[in-house]
Amino acid sequence: MTWEVVIGLETHAQLLTRSKLFSGAASAFGAPPNTQACAVDIALPGVLPVLNRRAVECAIRFGLAVNAMSAENVSRRSIFARKNYFYPDLPKGYQISQYEMPIVRGGAIGIHVNGREKRIRLTRAHLEEDAGKSIHEGMHEVSGIDLNRAGTPLLEIVSEPDMRSAEEAVAYARALHGLVTSIRICDGNMQEGSFRCDANVSVRRPGGPLGTRREIKNLNSFRFLQQAIEYEARWQIETLEGGGRVEQATVLFDPDSGETHAMRTKEDAHDYRYFPDPDLLPVAISEEWIEEVRRAMPEPSTVKRARFSSGLGIPAATAAVLTADPDTADYFERAIAGAPGELARQIANWIAVSTNAKLNERGISIRESPVAPDELRRLLERVADGTISGKIAKEVDDAMWSGEGGVDAIIERRGLRQISDSGELERACDEVIGANPRQVADYRAGKDKAFHSLVGQVMKATRGKANPQQVNEILRRKLASWPPAGG
């Protein structure tokens, strides 16, 4: 019998605020240890938390975005609670979070995997403060505590267990990353911990009850997310098939070994002894406030993706790539400015395939691309007007990435203009036909491969500059009456 993998993700998105969730201390990344921790963050006696209004607005933005700009899942009243546990980097002995009454309930995010679209339901999204960081280093295993992150505002986004493979989990994480960055509530920097995922993984027989889940903590790259889930699913299946039991636990992923290792027995909600924080009033959100946030927020990636697909006829998978981050979406929209529909679709495909491949090879963002959006449009315009062929366009693109200048200058300097002169093409076709009598005979005997070979030889003879459509037309006409009368 087969097994079914069941996955839900809990994602922590650090919110783009200048100060922390309940104090005025800075929340910038990279400061020396304990230089951004004030009296509230380190829990000195008598201090009181004060809620950051900007963090609440970020949560409202998210609630609007995951319901296609509807406010029905933004709670008009939410409450902060104390999540009690003891750890050295948690100076208060509890974390301020939300439990029974979160700020966002429900919503969904669409993903596209292997040509199939799927909606991943969201359970909730709630505001909470981050903990500090324990640092272990040195031969003598010296440990230190850095409280710079203590109090940093997070939005924890919890999905339903709707994903059935590591690929789906990664697609969801990418879509969520694109969404929170597009509405400017998170910078999405995974290396700095601004966007990190916990994966709840279990396995079951198809149609059976849910299995015992194990939570993989703090995955800060899409590659690690996929590797961790794949390993964990295999481990659970092998354990069950070997007669063992899977026990609920929190585990960590080791990128070096590619394995997960149990860290502690997984707690349930009652273990944290949640209760409303007496120092914080309930959050009341008015309709006017929601409308104010709606007017100010950028277009969410989910809405933009739908607009690209329905308005421009771009395939869903391509639209997903274009909206994976706001910079790529902006680059695409600048590239298609004034372009007709078919050209816009060609530009979309070029960015999704060729440009993305070059960015990945170099490890840079599209903001660092040496090819400006208007130059990319000009490149594909030169293909559309017959100046160059699609094959030559790749050569021009490579030259632009090497810093050789703009499209037109490269075409002229390298002599890459497509040959569309019928007389020159007629002569080239005659020479190829005359030099390849066997392939001509094979074509006339019904072998199409022979025709493609002849076309390739004409293209080679003209160094790829012949107009392919004209070459096809001329060759077919000549071969239909070959050999010529009196030949």
Sequence and secondary structure as in RCSB ss.txt:
>XXXX:A:sequence
MTWEVVIGLETHAQLLTRSKLFSGAASAFGAPPNTQACAVDIALPGVLPVLNRRAVECAIRFGLAVNAMSAENVS
RRSIFARKNYFYPDLPKGYQISQYEMPIVRGGAIGIHVNGREKRIRLTRAHLEEDAGKSIHEGMHEVSGIDLNRA
GTPLLEIVSEPDMRSAEEAVAYARALHGLVTSIRICDGNMQEGSFRCDANVSVRRPGGPLGTRREIKNLNSFRFL
QQAIEYEARWQIETLEGGGRVEQATVLFDPDSGETHAMRTKEDAHDYRYFPDPDLLPVAISEEWIEEVRRAMPEP
STVKRARFSSGLGIPAATAAVLTADPDTADYFERAIAGAPGELARQIANWIAVSTNAKLNERGISIRESPVAPDE
LRRLLERVADGTISGKIAKEVDDAMWSGEGGVDAIIERRGLRQISDSGELERACDEVIGANPRQVADYRAGKDKA
FHSLVGQVMKATRGKANPQQVNEILRRKLASWPPAGG
>XXXX:A:secstr
   EEEEEEEEEEE   SB SSSSSB  TT  TTSS  TTTTT TT      HHHHHHHHHHHHHTTTT  TTB 
SEE  EEEE   TT TTSEEEE  SS SEE  EEEEEETTEEEEEEEEEEEEEE   EEEEETTTTEEEEE SST
T EEEEEEE S B SHHHHHHHHHHHHHHHHHTTS    TTTTSEEEEEEEEEE TTS     EEEEEE SHHHH
HHHHHHHHHHHHHHHHTT     EEEEEETTTTEEEEEEE   GGGG  EE TTS  EE  HHHHHHHHHHS   
HHHHHHHHHHHH   HHHHHHHTSSHHHHHHHHHHTTT  HHHHHHHHHHIIIIIHHHHHHHT  GGG SS HHH
HHHHHHHHHTTSS HHHHHHHHHHHHTT   HHHHHHHHT   B  HHHHHHHHHHHHHH HHHHHHHHTT HHH
HHHHHHHHHHHTTT B HHHHHHHHHHHHHT S TT 
